[in-house]
Amino acid sequence: MANALQQAMDSVQPALQSAMNSVQPVLNQLTGAAQTTNTKPSQPIKLYSHAGGPNPWKVAIILNELQLPYTTEIMDFGDLKKEPFESVNPNGRVPAIEDPNTGLTLWESGAIIEYLLETYDKSGTLSYLTGKEKWEAKCWLHFQTSGQGPYYGQRAWFMLYHPAKIDSCLDRYAAEIRRVLGVINAHLKKNGNQQFLVGDKCTYADLAMVPWHWLLLQKPFIMGEEFGAEWKREWPEAWAWNERLQARPAVVKAREARADAMGKR
Ligand SMILES: N[C@@H](CCC(=O)N[C@@H](CS)C(=O)NCC(=O)O)C(=O)O
């Protein structure tokens, strides 16, 4: 009898949890209560990723940090700009996620990161819930998606894939990479050698920067094999900051998963 009851309880648990997840925010709004405890999704979130492309790994890092259940589908670039994937992301790029707990399908790494935090990090493990830091973190996330990723990405394109070596293009994007590292370095230094970009803790804004920096320090090197020495010498605060981030277990896990996906471990 007790066993049957337990089995019945176990079978309705996922549905109950899912219902609670959707009802709780509405209840909070009605009662004016701020929810400050994290809810775990009962069903795994599906992450559409790519072995080498850095952008999906930003999302993997956030999922790892929040210890959310997820599955990964490693896509080939050739399958992105056609159905069925275009129904997931009309822009035909990764990352994208499907969250069966809320029924949402989302794309663009910045939007996905904001969604994961607002939905599953109510206690602000990786973010600030109020105050100026909340908005400063958004500045850095937007800087990452519009000012870091695309410039590093263009350098990668002209360095690794473009059929002709065009020095003016290689130089322009190399200069941007150096400038971005300079911006980060100056910011950390100006704020009394602070450890992270915003406030006094690691946030999603720091973590979103991580995968593109892999491409500066690992094969395929987009700035050449020697660039690590230049980074360490010219932008030491940014170097130390990156080392702090790279040592986090969630980052190590994503880096190893990427190496596995690329067949390099
Ligand atoms: N702004 C997008 C960029 C996504 C992006 O460019 N993803 C690359 C992989 S890192 C991609 O899907 N490339 C395939 C293509 O361009 O066809 C984001 O941040 O999600």
The ligand as a MOL file (V3000), in Angstrom:
LIG
                    3D

  0  0  0     0  0            999 V3000
M  V30 BEGIN CTAB
M  V30 COUNTS 20 19 0 0 0
M  V30 BEGIN ATOM
M  V30 1 N 24.4600 36.4530 -31.8850 0
M  V30 2 C 24.3620 35.0170 -31.8700 0
M  V30 3 C 25.5180 34.4290 -32.6560 0
M  V30 4 C 25.3400 32.9490 -32.8640 0
M  V30 5 C 26.3860 32.4080 -33.8150 0
M  V30 6 O 26.9640 33.1090 -34.6370 0
M  V30 7 N 26.6010 31.0940 -33.7060 0
M  V30 8 C 27.5250 30.4240 -34.5750 0
M  V30 9 C 28.2630 29.3370 -33.8050 0
M  V30 10 S 29.3250 30.0410 -32.5790 0
M  V30 11 C 26.7470 29.7550 -35.6940 0
M  V30 12 O 25.6940 29.2240 -35.4640 0
M  V30 13 N 27.3010 29.7560 -36.9150 0
M  V30 14 C 26.7210 29.0510 -38.0080 0
M  V30 15 C 26.4160 29.9050 -39.1900 0
M  V30 16 O 26.7160 31.1040 -39.1580 0
M  V30 17 O 25.8900 29.3700 -40.1500 0
M  V30 18 C 24.3400 34.5100 -30.4260 0
M  V30 19 O 25.0150 35.1150 -29.5960 0
M  V30 20 O 23.6520 33.5320 -30.1390 0
M  V30 END ATOM
M  V30 BEGIN BOND
M  V30 1 1 1 2
M  V30 2 1 2 3
M  V30 3 1 2 18
M  V30 4 1 3 4
M  V30 5 1 4 5
M  V30 6 2 5 6
M  V30 7 1 5 7
M  V30 8 1 7 8
M  V30 9 1 8 9
M  V30 10 1 8 11
M  V30 11 1 9 10
M  V30 12 2 11 12
M  V30 13 1 11 13
M  V30 14 1 13 14
M  V30 15 1 14 15
M  V30 16 2 15 16
M  V30 17 1 15 17
M  V30 18 2 18 19
M  V30 19 1 18 20
M  V30 END BOND
M  V30 END CTAB
M  END
